[in-house]
Amino acid sequence: MTTPSRGKSPAQLFRHLSAKWPVAFNAKAPRPLKIGIHHDIPVLDGRLSEDELRRALRAYATMPRYLARLDAGAVRVDVDGEPAGVVADADAATAKVSLQQARFQENA
């Protein structure tokens, strides 16, 4: 759904990211993303505004499937799917809490 004040929906924005970088942005089999990946995308793409990129990444990174993959020590990937760090213990713990909250809200 597009609105004049917000532009493209997060789903539309995500489709752009997944079409351009399918290895990194796969909603069915998400992989933990590199910390700071948002810095790489404007340089490589230039077609998304800062706000659009922020909204797309936020929508992706808060999906239950994505949160479930953030296990401590899991490999993070860059836009090309190459290893770019690992998930820290604190990030994994935060993801688990967010996942529990999302599941609680679904059942409320």
Buried (B, 14 or more C-beta within 10 A) or exposed (E): EEEEEEBBBBEEBBBBBBEBBEBBBBBEEBBBBBBEBBEBBEEEBEEBEEEBBBBBBEBBBBBEEBBEBBBBEBEBBBBEBEEBBBBBEEBBEEBBEBBEEBEEEEEE
